[in-house]
Amino acid sequence: MEVLITGGAGFLGSKLARQLLARGTLAGPSGQPEKISRITLLDQVAAQGFDDPRIAVMTGDAADAAVIAKALTPSVQSVFHLAAVVSGEAESDFDLGMRINLDATRILLEQARKNGNRPRVVFTSSVAVFGGDLPPKVLDTTPATPQGSYGAQKAMCELMVTDYSRKGFVDGRSLRLPTVTVRPGKANKAASSFASGIIREPLNGVVSICPVPPDTKVWALSPRSTVHNLIHAHELDSAAFGSAGAVNLPGLTTTVGEMVAAMGRVAGAETMKLVEWKEDPAILRLVRTWPGDFVTARAEKMGFVHDANFDEVVKAYVEEELR
Ligand SMILES: NC(=O)c1ccc[n+]([C@@H]2O[C@H](COP(=O)([O-])OP(=O)(O)OC[C@H]3O[C@@H](n4cnc5c(N)ncnc54)[C@H](O)[C@@H]3O)[C@@H](O)[C@H]2O)c1
């Protein structure tokens, strides 16, 4: 079977590709496991570090219908649609956010419709669809009330995925991802970038400036658990998703202060001294609109997972990225 990962050169896209290569199979249209023969990694930049013959690296704009027609052919049965611009960028450049986060998804779904083979589509939405006047804990039934362009674009895509699925054009599933941390590499333009920076930079001996106060709540999930959940979402029968639309993934409720303390326990108290606290009102405004606590009974019943505690998240980063 053939798989397409949009945003395949990105943080989660490349981790997902490696996990799929190791696993070797995915559920085909019948629901039975089928051998993966090809994984196309479509991104605006070339995915690096893959030498497996099953990987096809493709560069192009996911918001260009001609590029999508080339990447999503009728032989592709599974799509993980991850290409996106992050929250900070979608907020500062409205046109860019609308093009990549909204238009590209419609183009992808239209191509799938044209192909007529009803591929499984896993769409990565975000807890940024929630904001504003929220209950102390977000429930499975809490309505999406985004307070930023990124969250609004994700919410609009969820609705499209649901409706294209209802019409039988795709077999789609949308997952609302928590803040995925610890992200390796460089800081990005996500407003939540600090949630990785405050761990990653000190563990690499570098000072990190935290733009939000220590009591800021974060709904967090490790990359390992996130990739596990993306694959799990693909493997579930569409009946498991019912008519309720996007799934709020499980995560850990923690605070920025607790995250730094976990790093101190795992890697030594001196790492904590490399975090400097300096509030940034623009970041704080966006982050404060996001919820920090959830009840995710539906996702847990469906078999989605979360990390045991933040110490485990820090340990996983050290094991996977620093050794
Ligand atoms: N990482 C998180 O904390 C988090 C949280 C919630 C939701 N998500 C969602 O998960 C998905 C993956 O996130 P990530 O952290 O891996 O992000 P990322 O920025 O590392 O990856 C996204 C990829 O999309 C690519 N891209 C952007 N515009 C493109 C275009 N026009 N054409 C082709 N490719 C393009 C980028 O080059 C990048 O490699 C995204 O949809 C994101 O919104 C992530």
The ligand as an SDF file (V2000), in Angstrom:
LIG
                    3D

 44 48  0  0  0  0  0  0  0  0999 V2000
    3.8990   20.0700   17.3610 N   0  0  0  0  0  0  0  0  0  0  0  0
    2.8530   20.4400   18.0530 C   0  0  0  0  0  0  0  0  0  0  0  0
    2.9520   20.7740   19.2500 O   0  0  0  0  0  0  0  0  0  0  0  0
    1.4800   20.4270   17.4280 C   0  0  0  0  0  0  0  0  0  0  0  0
    0.3710   20.6700   18.2380 C   0  0  0  0  0  0  0  0  0  0  0  0
   -0.8890   20.6840   17.6560 C   0  0  0  0  0  0  0  0  0  0  0  0
   -1.0310   20.4440   16.2930 C   0  0  0  0  0  0  0  0  0  0  0  0
    0.0810   20.2170   15.5340 N   0  0  0  0  0  0  0  0  0  0  0  0
   -0.0910   19.9920   14.0980 C   0  0  0  0  0  0  0  0  0  0  0  0
    0.6220   18.8250   13.7170 O   0  0  0  0  0  0  0  0  0  0  0  0
    1.1410   18.9750   12.4070 C   0  0  0  0  0  0  0  0  0  0  0  0
    2.6270   18.7030   12.3820 C   0  0  0  0  0  0  0  0  0  0  0  0
    3.2500   19.5920   13.2860 O   0  0  0  0  0  0  0  0  0  0  0  0
    4.8380   19.6940   13.4400 P   0  0  0  0  0  0  0  0  0  0  0  0
    5.0980   20.0760   14.8300 O   0  0  0  0  0  0  0  0  0  0  0  0
    5.4900   18.4970   12.8600 O   0  0  0  0  0  0  0  0  0  0  0  0
    5.1130   20.9670   12.5250 O   0  0  0  0  0  0  0  0  0  0  0  0
    6.3570   21.2820   11.5780 P   0  0  0  0  0  0  0  0  0  0  0  0
    6.3400   22.7500   11.3420 O   0  0  0  0  0  0  0  0  0  0  0  0
    7.6000   20.6620   12.0890 O   0  0  0  0  0  0  0  0  0  0  0  0
    5.9420   20.5190   10.2390 O   0  0  0  0  0  0  0  0  0  0  0  0
    5.0560   21.0500    9.3130 C   0  0  0  0  0  0  0  0  0  0  0  0
    5.6880   20.8800    7.9500 C   0  0  0  0  0  0  0  0  0  0  0  0
    4.8050   21.4400    6.9750 O   0  0  0  0  0  0  0  0  0  0  0  0
    5.6200   21.9680    5.9610 C   0  0  0  0  0  0  0  0  0  0  0  0
    4.8840   22.9460    5.1620 N   0  0  0  0  0  0  0  0  0  0  0  0
    4.4890   24.1800    5.5310 C   0  0  0  0  0  0  0  0  0  0  0  0
    3.9200   24.7930    4.4810 N   0  0  0  0  0  0  0  0  0  0  0  0
    3.9480   23.9180    3.4640 C   0  0  0  0  0  0  0  0  0  0  0  0
    3.5150   23.9790    2.1110 C   0  0  0  0  0  0  0  0  0  0  0  0
    2.9350   25.0670    1.5830 N   0  0  0  0  0  0  0  0  0  0  0  0
    3.7140   22.8990    1.3220 N   0  0  0  0  0  0  0  0  0  0  0  0
    4.3280   21.7910    1.8100 C   0  0  0  0  0  0  0  0  0  0  0  0
    4.7510   21.6830    3.0790 N   0  0  0  0  0  0  0  0  0  0  0  0
    4.5690   22.7410    3.8780 C   0  0  0  0  0  0  0  0  0  0  0  0
    6.7880   22.6070    6.6930 C   0  0  0  0  0  0  0  0  0  0  0  0
    7.9130   22.7810    5.8260 O   0  0  0  0  0  0  0  0  0  0  0  0
    7.0340   21.6140    7.8050 C   0  0  0  0  0  0  0  0  0  0  0  0
    8.0610   20.6960    7.4740 O   0  0  0  0  0  0  0  0  0  0  0  0
    0.7450   20.3720   11.9630 C   0  0  0  0  0  0  0  0  0  0  0  0
   -0.4370   20.2850   11.1990 O   0  0  0  0  0  0  0  0  0  0  0  0
    0.4860   21.1090   13.2470 C   0  0  0  0  0  0  0  0  0  0  0  0
   -0.4200   22.1690   13.0670 O   0  0  0  0  0  0  0  0  0  0  0  0
    1.3230   20.2020   16.0670 C   0  0  0  0  0  0  0  0  0  0  0  0
  1  2  1  0
  2  3  2  0
  2  4  1  0
  4  5  1  0
  4 44  2  0
  5  6  2  0
  6  7  1  0
  7  8  2  0
  8  9  1  0
  8 44  1  0
  9 10  1  0
  9 42  1  0
 10 11  1  0
 11 12  1  0
 11 40  1  0
 12 13  1  0
 13 14  1  0
 14 15  2  0
 14 16  1  0
 14 17  1  0
 17 18  1  0
 18 19  2  0
 18 20  1  0
 18 21  1  0
 21 22  1  0
 22 23  1  0
 23 24  1  0
 23 38  1  0
 24 25  1  0
 25 26  1  0
 25 36  1  0
 26 27  1  0
 26 35  1  0
 27 28  2  0
 28 29  1  0
 29 30  1  0
 29 35  2  0
 30 31  1  0
 30 32  2  0
 32 33  1  0
 33 34  2  0
 34 35  1  0
 36 37  1  0
 36 38  1  0
 38 39  1  0
 40 41  1  0
 40 42  1  0
 42 43  1  0
M  CHG  2   8   1  16  -1
M  END
$$$$
